[in-house]
């Protein structure tokens, strides 16, 4: 899923937000957004030697789905790119695997009630589009109109149809 997120508010709060979400990948390289800094993965899930097994109605599954259940997405933020970092505004776009990280965004809105979070998410494979916002500790999501947002019909097969215009977050 392709996600554009704009955070606005007092400059010192934005700096604190950036420090909160900044992390390091498995190679030690600094990353702009690290979901584990917002909602940490428990050590027992991180440990490759402890199998996470769930048994429901005699069906056994292993749980890389911890991320899905606790973040909303099945991966951390991927390919993060800062598009604007100025006084009062931080605009970043990133990808996730599987779904929208609503639980992470909800937690950020809760942690930073003085900031305003606006953005959009797009998944071209299923022609899915949504907008989201968070203010004063409240987080809302709305499904948008794909055709209006991108000027395409839902039946278009062009998987490379997104452009930077997709990432323009609503204010």
TORVO-830953 format. One record per residue (C-alpha): residue number from 1; residue in three letters; x, y, z. Coordinates in Angstrom, 1 decimal. Example, Ala and Ser with C-alpha at 12.3 -4.5 7.8 and 13.67 -1.06 7.14 Angstrom:
BEGIN
1; ala; 12.3; -4.5; 7.8
2; ser; 13.7; -1.1; 7.1
//
This chain:
BEGIN
1; unk; 0.0; 0.0; 0.0
2; unk; 1.3; 3.5; -0.9
3; unk; 0.8; 6.0; 1.9
4; unk; 1.2; 9.8; 2.0
5; unk; 1.3; 11.4; 5.4
6; unk; 1.4; 15.1; 6.2
7; unk; 2.0; 16.1; 9.8
8; unk; 1.4; 19.8; 10.7
9; unk; 1.6; 21.7; 13.9
10; unk; 4.1; 23.4; 16.3
11; unk; 7.7; 22.9; 15.1
12; unk; 8.9; 21.5; 18.4
13; unk; 6.1; 18.9; 18.4
14; unk; 7.0; 17.9; 14.8
15; unk; 10.6; 17.5; 15.9
16; unk; 9.5; 15.3; 18.8
17; unk; 7.3; 13.3; 16.4
18; unk; 10.2; 12.8; 14.0
19; unk; 12.5; 11.6; 16.9
20; unk; 9.8; 9.2; 18.0
21; unk; 9.4; 7.5; 14.6
22; unk; 13.0; 7.6; 13.5
23; unk; 14.7; 4.2; 13.8
24; unk; 17.2; 1.8; 12.4
25; unk; 16.7; -1.1; 10.0
26; unk; 18.1; -4.6; 10.5
27; unk; 21.4; -3.4; 9.0
28; unk; 21.7; -0.5; 11.4
29; unk; 20.9; 2.1; 8.7
30; unk; 18.8; 5.0; 9.9
31; unk; 15.2; 5.0; 8.6
32; unk; 12.6; 7.9; 8.6
33; unk; 9.7; 5.8; 10.0
34; unk; 10.0; 2.7; 12.1
35; unk; 6.8; 1.3; 13.5
36; unk; 8.6; -0.6; 16.2
37; unk; 9.4; 2.8; 17.8
38; unk; 5.7; 3.4; 18.1
39; unk; 4.4; -0.1; 18.9
40; unk; 7.4; -2.4; 19.7
41; unk; 7.4; -6.0; 18.7
42; unk; 7.7; -8.2; 21.8
43; unk; 11.0; -10.1; 22.0
44; unk; 9.2; -13.5; 22.0
45; unk; 7.8; -12.6; 18.5
46; unk; 11.2; -11.3; 17.3
47; unk; 13.1; -14.4; 18.4
48; unk; 13.4; -16.7; 15.4
49; unk; 13.8; -19.7; 17.6
50; unk; 10.4; -19.3; 19.3
51; unk; 7.7; -20.3; 17.0
52; unk; 4.5; -18.3; 17.2
53; unk; 1.8; -20.9; 16.9
54; unk; -1.9; -20.3; 16.9
55; unk; -4.4; -23.2; 16.9
56; unk; -8.0; -22.2; 16.0
57; unk; -10.5; -25.0; 15.2
58; unk; -7.6; -27.5; 14.7
59; unk; -5.9; -25.1; 12.2
60; unk; -2.3; -24.3; 13.0
61; unk; -0.8; -21.0; 11.8
62; unk; 2.6; -19.4; 12.5
63; unk; 2.3; -15.8; 13.3
64; unk; 4.2; -13.3; 11.2
65; unk; 0.7; -11.8; 11.5
66; unk; 1.6; -10.1; 14.8
67; unk; 2.3; -7.0; 12.7
68; unk; -1.1; -7.1; 11.1
69; unk; -2.9; -7.5; 14.4
70; unk; -0.9; -4.8; 16.2
71; unk; 0.1; -2.4; 13.4
72; unk; -2.6; -2.9; 10.9
73; unk; 0.0; -3.6; 8.1
74; unk; 2.1; -6.8; 7.6
75; unk; 5.3; -4.9; 7.4
76; unk; 7.2; -1.9; 8.8
77; unk; 7.3; 1.3; 6.7
78; unk; 9.2; 0.7; 3.5
79; unk; 10.9; 3.0; 1.0
80; unk; 10.1; 6.1; 3.1
81; unk; 10.8; 9.4; 1.3
82; unk; 10.6; 12.8; 2.9
83; unk; 8.9; 15.2; 0.5
84; unk; 8.8; 18.3; 2.8
85; unk; 10.5; 19.0; 6.1
86; unk; 9.9; 22.7; 7.0
87; unk; 8.8; 24.7; 10.0
88; unk; 5.3; 23.4; 10.9
89; unk; 5.1; 20.7; 8.2
90; unk; 6.5; 17.2; 7.7
91; unk; 5.4; 15.3; 4.6
92; unk; 6.5; 11.8; 4.0
93; unk; 5.4; 8.9; 1.7
94; unk; 6.1; 5.2; 2.3
95; unk; 4.9; 1.8; 1.4
96; unk; 3.6; -1.1; 3.6
97; unk; 2.9; -4.7; 2.7
98; unk; -0.7; -5.9; 3.0
99; unk; -2.7; -3.2; 4.5
100; unk; -2.9; 0.3; 6.0
101; unk; -1.1; 0.7; 9.4
102; unk; -4.1; 2.2; 11.0
103; unk; -3.1; 1.1; 14.5
104; unk; 0.2; 2.8; 14.2
105; unk; -1.3; 6.0; 12.9
106; unk; -4.0; 5.9; 15.7
107; unk; -1.3; 5.5; 18.3
108; unk; 0.7; 8.5; 16.8
109; unk; -2.5; 10.7; 16.9
110; unk; -2.9; 9.7; 20.5
111; unk; 0.7; 10.4; 21.4
112; unk; 0.7; 13.8; 19.6
113; unk; -2.7; 15.5; 20.2
114; unk; -1.3; 18.9; 19.2
115; unk; -0.4; 17.7; 15.7
116; unk; -2.7; 17.3; 12.8
117; unk; -2.2; 14.1; 10.6
118; unk; -3.6; 14.1; 7.1
119; unk; -3.0; 11.8; 4.3
120; unk; -4.1; 9.2; 1.7
121; unk; -3.4; 5.6; 1.0
122; unk; -3.6; 3.8; -2.3
123; unk; -3.4; 0.2; -3.4
124; unk; -3.4; -0.1; -7.2
125; unk; -3.7; -3.9; -7.3
126; unk; -7.3; -3.7; -5.9
127; unk; -7.9; -0.1; -6.9
128; unk; -8.3; 0.9; -3.3
129; unk; -8.1; 4.5; -2.1
130; unk; -8.7; 6.1; 1.2
131; unk; -8.0; 9.3; 3.1
132; unk; -7.3; 9.6; 6.8
133; unk; -6.9; 12.3; 9.4
134; unk; -6.1; 12.6; 13.0
135; unk; -6.7; 15.6; 15.3
136; unk; -6.9; 16.0; 19.0
137; unk; -6.4; 12.3; 19.7
138; unk; -9.1; 11.3; 17.2
139; unk; -8.4; 9.2; 14.1
140; unk; -10.8; 8.7; 11.2
141; unk; -10.5; 6.9; 7.9
142; unk; -12.8; 7.4; 4.8
143; unk; -12.8; 5.4; 1.6
144; unk; -12.4; 7.8; -1.3
145; unk; -13.6; 7.7; -4.9
146; unk; -10.9; 6.0; -6.9
147; unk; -12.1; 7.5; -10.2
148; unk; -12.2; 11.0; -8.8
149; unk; -8.9; 10.7; -7.1
150; unk; -6.9; 9.2; -10.1
151; unk; -9.0; 9.9; -13.2
152; unk; -9.2; 6.2; -14.0
153; unk; -12.0; 3.7; -14.1
154; unk; -11.8; 0.8; -11.7
155; unk; -11.3; -1.7; -14.5
156; unk; -8.1; -0.2; -15.8
157; unk; -5.3; -2.7; -15.8
158; unk; -2.4; -0.2; -15.6
159; unk; -0.5; -1.2; -12.4
160; unk; 2.0; 1.7; -12.9
161; unk; -0.7; 4.3; -13.0
162; unk; 0.2; 6.1; -9.8
163; unk; 2.2; 9.3; -9.8
164; unk; 3.4; 11.8; -7.3
165; unk; 0.1; 13.6; -7.4
166; unk; -1.4; 10.6; -5.5
167; unk; 0.6; 11.7; -2.4
168; unk; -0.9; 15.2; -2.1
169; unk; -2.4; 15.0; 1.4
170; unk; -5.5; 16.9; 2.2
171; unk; -5.4; 19.8; 4.6
//
